[in-house]
Amino acid sequence: MSAQPDHAPASPAPPAPTTAAQLLAQLRGATRASTWVPAFEQDWAWALEDSRHSYSLSPLHDVVRTWQARLAAAPAVEAFLAGGYDDSDGVDLADVLGTRL
């Protein structure tokens, strides 16, 4: 008997077509826009190139989901840093969210 599941897990629903533009607008309004906007644009460019070669929109969806998670976590990170806690034992965000595209 196989230990493999007999069905593939459901993939998350793709983001709406306008989600990337809305996300970029949020990033431009953020306090860290000077670093976040170029990083998002670079991730988007890499994902776009990957999508052109693979004929799949998944890399673009992954970029949107990753940056949505980063934006959602930003207030907690800001509160942590403002609290003066020692973050020397922290985990790299790339380890949590996965590597960049």
Contacts in CASP RR format, 6 or more apart in sequence:
PFRMAT RR
TARGET T0000
AUTHOR 0000-0000-0000
METHOD contacts of the structure
MODEL  1
MSAQPDHAPASPAPPAPTTAAQLLAQLRGATRASTWVPAFEQDWAWALED
SRHSYSLSPLHDVVRTWQARLAAAPAVEAFLAGGYDDSDGVDLADVLGTR
L
12 65 0 8 1.000
14 57 0 8 1.000
14 61 0 8 1.000
15 61 0 8 1.000
15 64 0 8 1.000
15 65 0 8 1.000
15 68 0 8 1.000
19 64 0 8 1.000
19 68 0 8 1.000
20 44 0 8 1.000
20 60 0 8 1.000
20 63 0 8 1.000
20 64 0 8 1.000
23 40 0 8 1.000
23 64 0 8 1.000
23 67 0 8 1.000
23 68 0 8 1.000
23 71 0 8 1.000
24 37 0 8 1.000
24 40 0 8 1.000
24 41 0 8 1.000
26 71 0 8 1.000
27 33 0 8 1.000
27 36 0 8 1.000
27 37 0 8 1.000
27 40 0 8 1.000
27 67 0 8 1.000
27 71 0 8 1.000
28 37 0 8 1.000
30 36 0 8 1.000
30 71 0 8 1.000
30 74 0 8 1.000
32 74 0 8 1.000
36 70 0 8 1.000
40 63 0 8 1.000
40 67 0 8 1.000
43 63 0 8 1.000
43 66 0 8 1.000
43 67 0 8 1.000
43 100 0 8 1.000
43 101 0 8 1.000
44 60 0 8 1.000
44 63 0 8 1.000
46 59 0 8 1.000
46 100 0 8 1.000
46 101 0 8 1.000
47 59 0 8 1.000
47 60 0 8 1.000
47 62 0 8 1.000
47 63 0 8 1.000
47 101 0 8 1.000
48 59 0 8 1.000
48 60 0 8 1.000
50 59 0 8 1.000
50 101 0 8 1.000
51 57 0 8 1.000
51 58 0 8 1.000
51 59 0 8 1.000
51 60 0 8 1.000
59 101 0 8 1.000
62 101 0 8 1.000
63 101 0 8 1.000
66 97 0 8 1.000
66 98 0 8 1.000
66 100 0 8 1.000
69 97 0 8 1.000
70 93 0 8 1.000
70 97 0 8 1.000
73 93 0 8 1.000
80 87 0 8 1.000
81 87 0 8 1.000
94 100 0 8 1.000
END
